[in-house]
Amino acid sequence: MIARTRVGRFFRGLVLHAIAASLIGYFALQAFHGNYGLEARKGYEEDITRLTRERDELQGERKELERRVALLRPESIDPDMVEELARRDLGFAGPNDLLMINPRR
């Protein structure tokens, strides 16, 4: 009877240690290869760099558009801008006008 309890305790302890080692291994594996692990962090940093560059480009485009809109405000209308837009949108050109057509992006 005494030998049986010692053997039982030994195997019970062995099983508990195996379970604990398995849990530690699982969490260590997730720390490297999981959705929020070290390898995924590299991908996130690349995404941050790409999106930051895209944001900066869009901010530049927005500033350019705001500048062009400011030229069309009634209190500060630019006659050259109005003429350019009218010629482009309405297709008006004089017989002696030299036109340079730039394709839109």
C-alpha positions in Angstrom: 0.0 0.0 0.0 2.8 2.4 0.8 4.6 1.7 -2.4 1.4 2.3 -4.4 0.9 5.8 -2.9 4.5 6.7 -3.6 4.2 5.6 -7.2 0.8 7.3 -7.5 2.3 10.6 -6.1 5.3 10.3 -8.5 3.1 9.9 -11.6 0.7 12.6 -10.4 3.6 14.9 -10.0 5.0 13.9 -13.4 1.7 14.6 -15.1 1.4 18.0 -13.4 5.0 18.9 -14.5 4.2 17.7 -18.1 1.1 19.9 -18.1 3.0 22.9 -16.8 5.8 22.4 -19.3 3.2 22.1 -22.1 1.6 25.4 -21.1 4.9 27.2 -20.9 5.8 25.8 -24.3 2.5 27.0 -25.8 2.8 30.5 -24.5 6.5 30.7 -25.6 5.5 29.6 -29.1 2.7 32.2 -29.2 5.1 34.9 -28.0 7.2 34.4 -31.2 4.7 33.2 -33.8 1.3 34.4 -32.6 -0.9 37.2 -33.9 0.8 39.6 -31.5 4.2 37.9 -31.4 7.6 39.2 -32.2 7.4 38.1 -35.9 4.1 39.8 -36.3 5.5 43.0 -34.9 7.9 43.3 -37.9 4.9 43.3 -40.2 3.1 45.9 -38.1 6.2 48.2 -38.3 6.3 47.8 -42.1 2.6 48.7 -42.2 3.1 51.7 -40.0 5.9 53.0 -42.3 3.9 52.4 -45.5 0.8 54.1 -44.0 2.7 57.0 -42.7 4.2 57.6 -46.2 0.8 57.4 -47.7 -0.7 59.8 -45.2 2.1 62.3 -45.9 1.4 62.1 -49.7 -2.3 62.6 -49.1 -1.7 65.6 -46.8 0.4 67.2 -49.6 -2.4 66.6 -52.1 -4.9 68.1 -49.7 -2.8 71.2 -49.2 -2.5 71.7 -53.0 -6.3 71.3 -53.4 -6.9 73.8 -50.5 -4.6 76.3 -52.2 -6.5 75.9 -55.5 -9.9 76.3 -53.8 -8.6 79.4 -52.0 -7.9 81.0 -55.4 -11.6 80.5 -56.3 -13.1 82.2 -53.2 -15.2 85.2 -54.0 -13.2 87.6 -51.8 -9.9 86.5 -53.5 -10.8 85.2 -56.9 -7.9 84.8 -59.3 -8.9 85.7 -62.9 -6.2 83.4 -64.4 -7.6 80.5 -62.4 -11.1 81.2 -63.5 -10.1 81.4 -67.1 -8.0 78.2 -66.9 -11.0 76.3 -65.4 -13.5 77.7 -67.9 -11.2 76.8 -70.9 -10.6 73.3 -69.5 -14.2 72.5 -68.5 -16.1 74.3 -71.2 -13.7 73.7 -74.0 -13.3 77.3 -75.0 -10.2 78.5 -76.8 -9.5 81.5 -79.0 -8.3 81.0 -82.6 -4.9 82.4 -81.7 -4.5 80.5 -78.4 -1.7 78.0 -77.9 -3.0 75.1 -75.8 -0.8 72.8 -73.8 -2.9 69.8 -72.6 -1.5 68.0 -69.6 -3.2 64.6 -68.9 -4.8 64.4 -65.5 -3.5 61.8 -63.0 
